[in-house]
């Protein structure tokens, strides 16, 4: 599903060069649950942006479902982001003055999809928030807000979910609830790629990739897997 070949992302600031991602070669098959770990500045978020077609490599090749992403135009990339990939972020990224139901419905509005409200309702029921649909984000707990964000990521029926530190703003109880949901989604066949610095969260993935200075320093099945 995902193939990276010698992918690098280089930024320049005056005479300085920063290699945020440095020669990464990586494959992720459909249905995997992969955790990407590394210290701050290791290149995790830059790699996630490339995987999510929000940024392009400086060098190397990224293929998604066999298609060279570098050959696609902006409209094609936008369509991939809206239909094939679901995004979940640490800060939830919900529209604050819009209720949970409308937040989940937004990707379907951009797609011009039919039966948007019905699909959004089903999405919230799927994550256990059927009774909270009309609540604004400020009236929801952190764990509930993240579940709304997951419902929004799922509403377009993507094949892959990219989650960037999805438990970073949650307490231990909410973290358990959200990670249980990710495990359920993976068991249902969704491909999950999750960035985290928390060992307890990574222990729920079937495979762990570790980054250091923009490079893959280990890539192996998770010996601590408990999912």
C-alpha distance (Angstrom), angle and dihedral (degrees) to the residues before:
residue distance angle dihedral
X1 . . .
X2 3.82 . .
X3 3.79 121.8 .
X4 3.79 123.2 175.1
X5 3.79 118.5 -177.1
X6 3.82 117.3 -167.6
X7 3.80 91.1 -36.7
X8 3.81 117.8 -176.6
X9 3.79 132.9 175.8
X10 3.79 115.1 -160.2
X11 3.80 126.9 -172.5
X12 3.79 124.7 -167.7
X13 3.79 126.4 -150.2
X14 3.77 110.1 178.2
X15 3.78 107.2 -58.9
X16 3.81 92.6 -15.1
X17 3.79 125.4 97.2
X18 3.80 121.9 -158.3
X19 3.79 118.1 -165.1
X20 3.80 100.4 -158.6
X21 3.80 90.3 174.3
X22 3.79 116.6 23.7
X23 3.80 121.5 -165.1
X24 3.80 98.7 -39.8
X25 3.79 117.1 -178.3
X26 3.79 112.4 -174.8
X27 3.80 140.1 152.3
X28 3.80 126.6 -162.1
X29 3.78 119.9 -174.2
X30 3.77 126.6 -145.9
X31 3.79 112.1 -84.5
X32 3.80 97.0 23.6
X33 3.80 125.1 133.7
X34 3.80 107.2 -146.2
X35 3.81 128.2 178.6
X36 3.81 117.9 -157.4
X37 3.80 112.3 -155.4
X38 3.78 135.2 -177.6
X39 3.77 143.9 126.1
X40 3.80 122.2 -81.0
X41 3.80 108.2 -70.4
X42 3.80 93.9 23.2
X43 3.81 92.7 119.7
X44 3.81 99.4 -102.5
X45 3.80 97.7 130.9
X46 3.81 93.4 41.4
X47 3.79 89.2 53.1
X48 3.79 90.4 48.3
X49 3.81 90.7 52.1
X50 3.79 89.5 53.4
X51 3.81 92.8 47.8
X52 3.80 89.3 49.3
X53 3.82 93.1 51.1
X54 3.81 90.2 -118.3
X55 3.81 91.0 117.5
X56 3.79 134.8 22.5
X57 3.80 128.9 -132.8
X58 3.78 120.0 -104.5
X59 3.80 88.2 -141.5
X60 3.78 135.2 0.9
X61 3.80 132.6 44.6
X62 3.79 131.6 -78.6
X63 3.80 116.5 -166.0
X64 3.79 121.5 -171.5
X65 3.79 113.5 -169.0
X66 3.81 87.5 -14.8
X67 3.82 94.2 -54.2
X68 3.79 119.3 121.5
X69 3.80 101.5 -124.8
X70 3.81 90.8 -158.6
X71 3.80 89.7 66.2
X72 3.81 94.3 58.7
X73 3.78 128.3 96.6
X74 3.80 125.9 -129.6
X75 3.81 94.6 -95.0
X76 3.81 91.4 51.1
X77 3.81 91.1 47.9
X78 3.79 91.0 49.3
X79 3.80 90.3 52.2
X80 3.81 91.1 51.2
X81 3.79 91.0 50.4
X82 3.78 91.4 49.3
X83 3.80 99.7 44.0
X84 3.81 111.6 22.5
X85 3.80 103.2 34.6
X86 3.79 131.3 52.7
X87 3.81 116.5 -158.4
X88 3.81 127.5 -151.1
X89 3.81 120.5 -179.0
X90 3.79 136.9 -167.7
X91 3.82 92.5 -116.9
X92 3.86 93.5 48.7
X93 3.86 91.7 -131.6
X94 3.78 93.7 -139.1
X95 3.81 121.3 160.9
X96 3.83 100.5 -107.3
X97 3.82 99.9 -147.2
X98 3.79 94.1 44.6
X99 3.80 124.4 84.2
X100 3.79 123.6 -116.8
X101 3.81 94.0 -99.7
X102 3.80 94.1 53.5
X103 3.81 91.5 44.7
X104 3.79 90.2 56.2
X105 3.80 91.3 44.9
X106 3.82 94.8 55.2
X107 3.84 98.8 88.4
X108 3.80 89.2 51.9
X109 3.80 90.1 52.1
X110 3.81 90.0 54.8
X111 3.80 89.3 49.4
X112 3.80 93.3 48.5
X113 3.81 87.4 -127.3
X114 3.79 124.4 172.7
X115 3.82 124.9 -120.2
X116 3.80 90.0 23.8
X117 3.80 97.7 159.3
X118 3.80 93.2 48.0
X119 3.79 92.0 49.4
X120 3.80 91.8 47.6
X121 3.80 90.8 51.0
X122 3.80 90.5 50.7
X123 3.80 89.8 49.6
X124 3.80 93.1 54.4
X125 3.78 91.5 45.9
X126 3.81 88.3 51.4
X127 3.81 91.1 59.7
X128 3.81 94.1 43.5
X129 3.80 98.4 -101.7
X130 3.79 101.0 111.4
X131 3.79 89.7 125.1
X132 3.81 95.8 48.7
X133 3.79 101.2 54.4
X134 3.80 96.7 116.7
X135 3.79 96.2 45.5
X136 3.80 120.8 110.1
X137 3.83 116.4 -126.3
X138 3.81 90.1 -105.9
X139 3.81 89.0 61.2
X140 3.82 92.4 53.9
X141 3.78 129.8 80.1
X142 3.80 120.0 -115.8
X143 3.79 91.4 -101.2
X144 3.80 91.3 49.5
X145 3.79 91.5 49.3
X146 3.79 90.2 52.4
X147 3.80 90.6 49.6
X148 3.82 88.6 52.7
X149 3.81 87.5 52.0
X150 3.81 90.1 50.5
X151 3.81 90.8 49.4
X152 3.80 88.6 51.5
X153 3.81 90.1 50.4
X154 3.81 90.9 51.1
X155 3.80 99.8 43.4
X156 3.83 94.1 87.0
X157 3.82 89.9 51.1
X158 3.84 95.3 -119.3
X159 3.77 122.0 -170.1
X160 3.79 92.9 -138.4
X161 3.80 134.5 38.7
X162 3.81 119.5 -156.5
X163 3.79 113.7 -163.1
X164 3.82 120.9 -172.9
X165 3.85 110.2 -160.5
X166 3.83 90.4 -37.2
X167 3.82 92.8 175.0
X168 3.80 96.8 41.8
X169 3.82 94.1 105.6
X170 3.81 97.4 37.2
X171 3.78 134.5 96.1
X172 3.80 120.6 -124.0
X173 3.81 95.2 -92.1
X174 3.81 93.8 50.2
X175 3.82 90.0 43.6
X176 3.80 90.0 56.8
X177 3.81 91.9 48.6
X178 3.81 93.4 49.3
X179 3.81 94.3 45.0
X180 3.81 91.1 48.1
X181 3.79 86.6 56.0
X182 3.81 92.7 50.1
X183 3.81 89.7 50.2
X184 3.81 90.6 50.8
X185 3.79 90.8 50.1
X186 3.79 91.0 50.3
X187 3.81 91.2 49.9
X188 3.81 87.0 53.1
X189 3.80 89.6 57.1
X190 3.81 105.1 -93.8
X191 3.77 116.9 140.8
X192 3.82 108.6 -125.7
X193 3.81 124.6 -162.6
X194 3.77 111.0 -179.6
X195 3.80 131.0 -177.3
X196 3.78 114.6 -151.2
X197 3.79 142.5 149.9
X198 3.81 92.0 -159.0
X199 3.81 115.5 100.8
X200 3.79 92.3 -157.7
X201 3.81 89.7 56.7
X202 3.81 93.7 45.4
X203 3.82 88.7 51.4
X204 3.80 87.8 71.2
X205 3.82 93.4 59.5
X206 3.77 122.0 87.2
X207 3.80 93.4 -136.9
X208 3.79 133.6 28.2
X209 3.81 126.0 -153.9
X210 3.80 115.8 -168.3
X211 3.79 122.9 -156.4
X212 3.77 128.7 -160.7
X213 3.81 124.0 177.1
X214 3.80 89.9 -13.3
X215 3.81 94.6 -52.8
X216 3.78 132.9 106.8
X217 3.79 106.2 -113.3
X218 3.81 96.8 173.1
X219 3.78 137.4 9.5
X220 3.76 117.1 177.6
X221 3.79 145.2 133.7
X222 3.78 110.6 -79.3
X223 3.80 109.4 -100.7
X224 3.81 88.3 -168.9
X225 3.82 93.1 53.5
X226 3.79 110.2 145.1
X227 3.81 101.4 163.2
